[in-house]
Amino acid sequence: MGDHLSRLLGPSIYLMILDMMLENPCQWMNLREIARRIDKNPGSVSPVLPELVSRGLVEDCKVGKVSVVYKLRTDDARAQALMRLKESLKETS
């Protein structure tokens, strides 16, 4: 997992989630998988995901009666700009 954005902008669970999703932009993940990949408690990640969805950076999809999966909104101009920023940070590292 990369942490380019967190290193640039400071530690934040929002940035950790976005950074991980930028590494896996087309992959749907549930709450537990996201928490596992960023090494955080699901209880810490849970309130952040709806906020990222409401901001339009992440999309969600209900699977079954109660499960929800999330992924980066690759069609969003801001998400595309973050992808370009992350790539440029990789190149300068």
Backbone as CSV, one residue per row, in Angstrom:
resi,resn,N_x,N_y,N_z,CA_x,CA_y,CA_z,C_x,C_y,C_z
1,MET,0.840,-1.182,0.000,0.000,0.000,0.000,0.880,1.238,0.000
2,GLY,0.538,2.205,-0.838,1.287,3.449,-0.860,0.738,4.437,0.143
3,ASP,1.558,5.403,0.504,1.081,6.455,1.397,1.591,7.811,0.932
4,HIS,1.654,7.996,-0.356,2.187,9.226,-0.934,1.406,10.457,-0.489
5,LEU,0.089,10.395,-0.521,-0.708,11.560,-0.150,-0.586,11.867,1.331
6,SER,-0.577,10.842,2.167,-0.444,11.064,3.608,0.896,11.689,3.942
7,ARG,1.950,11.251,3.260,3.268,11.842,3.507,3.300,13.302,3.082
8,LEU,2.624,13.621,1.982,2.621,14.989,1.480,1.747,15.903,2.337
9,LEU,0.563,15.440,2.706,-0.431,16.298,3.350,-0.616,16.048,4.843
10,GLY,0.051,15.054,5.388,-0.087,14.737,6.806,-1.022,13.565,7.013
11,PRO,-0.903,12.913,8.168,-1.699,11.714,8.413,-3.185,12.037,8.564
12,SER,-3.994,11.246,7.926,-5.442,11.386,8.006,-6.057,10.083,7.524
13,ILE,-7.072,9.615,8.225,-7.725,8.380,7.799,-8.394,8.594,6.437
14,TYR,-8.874,9.813,6.167,-9.447,10.121,4.851,-8.398,9.895,3.764
15,LEU,-7.208,10.445,3.990,-6.140,10.304,3.000,-5.673,8.864,2.875
16,MET,-5.627,8.152,3.990,-5.208,6.749,3.935,-6.172,5.943,3.069
17,ILE,-7.466,6.174,3.253,-8.473,5.456,2.461,-8.355,5.844,0.988
18,LEU,-8.286,7.140,0.710,-8.174,7.583,-0.682,-6.902,7.069,-1.330
19,ASP,-5.799,7.118,-0.601,-4.524,6.650,-1.143,-4.610,5.173,-1.516
20,MET,-5.205,4.379,-0.637,-5.355,2.950,-0.915,-6.285,2.729,-2.108
21,MET,-7.368,3.507,-2.187,-8.294,3.359,-3.314,-7.663,3.821,-4.622
22,LEU,-6.777,4.800,-4.555,-6.067,5.232,-5.758,-5.149,4.135,-6.279
23,GLU,-4.666,3.291,-5.385,-3.847,2.142,-5.793,-4.704,1.047,-6.423
24,ASN,-5.993,1.020,-6.087,-6.925,-0.019,-6.549,-8.210,0.648,-7.048
25,PRO,-8.142,1.486,-8.084,-9.278,2.335,-8.438,-10.521,1.610,-8.940
26,CYS,-10.389,0.423,-9.452,-11.551,-0.283,-10.008,-12.036,-1.420,-9.123
27,GLN,-11.473,-1.548,-7.952,-11.803,-2.678,-7.085,-12.842,-2.282,-6.040
28,TRP,-13.938,-3.057,-5.986,-14.951,-2.873,-4.949,-14.465,-3.553,-3.676
29,MET,-14.602,-2.871,-2.538,-14.151,-3.413,-1.251,-15.181,-3.108,-0.173
30,ASN,-15.341,-4.057,0.747,-16.232,-3.796,1.869,-15.462,-3.101,2.996
31,LEU,-16.171,-2.711,4.019,-15.588,-1.976,5.143,-14.408,-2.712,5.760
32,ARG,-14.573,-3.984,6.025,-13.497,-4.747,6.672,-12.243,-4.832,5.802
33,GLU,-12.423,-4.983,4.507,-11.273,-5.054,3.601,-10.538,-3.715,3.556
34,ILE,-11.285,-2.639,3.494,-10.662,-1.312,3.495,-9.881,-1.108,4.786
35,ALA,-10.501,-1.422,5.916,-9.838,-1.266,7.215,-8.582,-2.131,7.293
36,ARG,-8.662,-3.349,6.798,-7.505,-4.248,6.829,-6.359,-3.684,5.994
37,ARG,-6.681,-3.174,4.822,-5.634,-2.675,3.923,-4.924,-1.427,4.445
38,ILE,-5.622,-0.625,5.247,-4.965,0.569,5.795,-4.569,0.367,7.254
39,ASP,-4.747,-0.850,7.741,-4.344,-1.217,9.099,-5.018,-0.341,10.155
40,LYS,-6.334,-0.191,10.009,-7.137,0.570,10.966,-8.323,-0.266,11.408
41,ASN,-8.903,0.106,12.518,-10.083,-0.554,13.049,-11.292,-0.211,12.167
42,PRO,-12.154,-1.200,11.848,-13.350,-0.890,11.055,-14.211,0.215,11.676
43,GLY,-14.221,0.298,13.000,-14.978,1.356,13.666,-14.446,2.745,13.367
44,SER,-13.158,2.845,13.073,-12.562,4.138,12.706,-12.833,4.481,11.246
45,VAL,-12.922,3.464,10.423,-13.123,3.656,8.980,-14.597,3.908,8.657
46,SER,-15.481,3.273,9.399,-16.912,3.307,9.114,-17.503,4.708,8.955
47,PRO,-17.218,5.661,9.836,-17.829,6.987,9.654,-17.235,7.793,8.497
48,VAL,-16.063,7.418,8.038,-15.385,8.165,6.978,-15.966,7.826,5.606
49,LEU,-16.329,6.573,5.391,-16.788,6.148,4.064,-18.033,6.895,3.585
50,PRO,-19.080,7.034,4.409,-20.237,7.811,3.930,-19.882,9.264,3.608
51,GLU,-18.926,9.818,4.336,-18.484,11.188,4.063,-17.804,11.273,2.695
52,LEU,-16.956,10.293,2.379,-16.300,10.272,1.069,-17.317,10.054,-0.050
53,VAL,-18.356,9.259,0.238,-19.430,9.057,-0.743,-20.181,10.371,-0.958
54,SER,-20.524,11.063,0.127,-21.280,12.316,-0.008,-20.460,13.397,-0.707
55,ARG,-19.144,13.330,-0.589,-18.274,14.287,-1.283,-18.089,13.927,-2.756
56,GLY,-18.543,12.736,-3.153,-18.490,12.336,-4.554,-17.190,11.700,-5.000
57,LEU,-16.289,11.422,-4.068,-15.005,10.811,-4.431,-15.076,9.291,-4.466
58,VAL,-16.008,8.737,-3.722,-16.158,7.286,-3.596,-17.609,6.951,-3.891
59,GLU,-17.833,5.812,-4.530,-19.199,5.346,-4.742,-19.437,4.099,-3.921
60,ASP,-20.700,3.887,-3.577,-21.052,2.705,-2.803,-22.123,1.913,-3.539
61,CYS,-22.221,0.651,-3.178,-23.199,-0.243,-3.787,-23.633,-1.247,-2.733
62,LYS,-24.929,-1.355,-2.534,-25.442,-2.306,-1.556,-25.398,-3.705,-2.155
63,VAL,-24.875,-4.639,-1.374,-24.766,-6.033,-1.797,-25.504,-6.863,-0.757
64,GLY,-26.569,-7.488,-1.155,-27.355,-8.239,-0.186,-28.203,-7.296,0.655
65,LYS,-28.610,-7.789,1.829,-29.512,-6.998,2.669,-28.805,-5.906,3.452
66,VAL,-27.573,-6.173,3.896,-26.908,-5.196,4.760,-25.498,-4.820,4.325
67,SER,-24.885,-5.584,3.461,-23.496,-5.318,3.073,-23.409,-4.195,2.042
68,VAL,-22.356,-3.405,2.174,-22.090,-2.315,1.237,-20.638,-2.428,0.799
69,VAL,-20.389,-2.201,-0.488,-19.023,-2.171,-1.005,-18.759,-0.772,-1.565
70,TYR,-17.476,-0.426,-1.611,-17.056,0.921,-1.999,-15.926,0.842,-3.014
71,LYS,-15.843,1.868,-3.850,-14.695,2.019,-4.746,-14.569,3.484,-5.135
72,LEU,-13.405,3.824,-5.643,-13.132,5.181,-6.092,-14.018,5.516,-7.287
73,ARG,-14.535,6.732,-7.337,-15.310,7.184,-8.503,-14.332,7.676,-9.554
74,THR,-13.935,6.778,-10.421,-12.913,7.105,-11.421,-13.415,8.093,-12.474
75,ASP,-14.728,8.313,-12.550,-15.274,9.280,-13.497,-15.307,10.697,-12.922
76,ASP,-14.988,10.850,-11.655,-14.995,12.157,-11.007,-13.705,12.909,-11.334
77,ALA,-13.824,14.161,-11.746,-12.648,14.955,-12.132,-11.667,15.104,-10.974
78,ARG,-12.172,15.234,-9.751,-11.277,15.370,-8.594,-10.519,14.080,-8.332
79,ALA,-11.190,12.949,-8.490,-10.515,11.658,-8.315,-9.453,11.475,-9.397
80,GLN,-9.762,11.892,-10.617,-8.777,11.807,-11.698,-7.571,12.697,-11.408
81,ALA,-7.815,13.880,-10.854,-6.712,14.776,-10.488,-5.860,14.153,-9.386
82,LEU,-6.504,13.492,-8.422,-5.756,12.807,-7.363,-4.917,11.670,-7.935
83,MET,-5.459,10.959,-8.924,-4.691,9.881,-9.555,-3.451,10.444,-10.244
84,ARG,-3.612,11.570,-10.937,-2.457,12.201,-11.595,-1.439,12.682,-10.562
85,LEU,-1.919,13.279,-9.470,-1.024,13.733,-8.407,-0.254,12.563,-7.814
86,LYS,-0.950,11.484,-7.542,-0.294,10.308,-6.965,0.781,9.780,-7.910
87,GLU,0.478,9.725,-9.202,1.469,9.259,-10.177,2.689,10.170,-10.203
88,SER,2.458,11.477,-10.154,3.601,12.397,-10.174,4.424,12.278,-8.895
89,LEU,3.780,12.003,-7.771,4.518,11.800,-6.520,5.350,10.526,-6.579
90,LYS,4.814,9.493,-7.224,5.575,8.247,-7.387,6.828,8.493,-8.217
91,GLU,6.675,9.295,-9.263,7.798,9.564,-10.170,8.907,10.354,-9.491
92,THR,8.553,11.204,-8.537,9.563,12.028,-7.868,10.141,11.366,-6.626
93,SER,9.577,10.231,-6.228,10.078,9.537,-5.022,11.355,8.793,-5.309
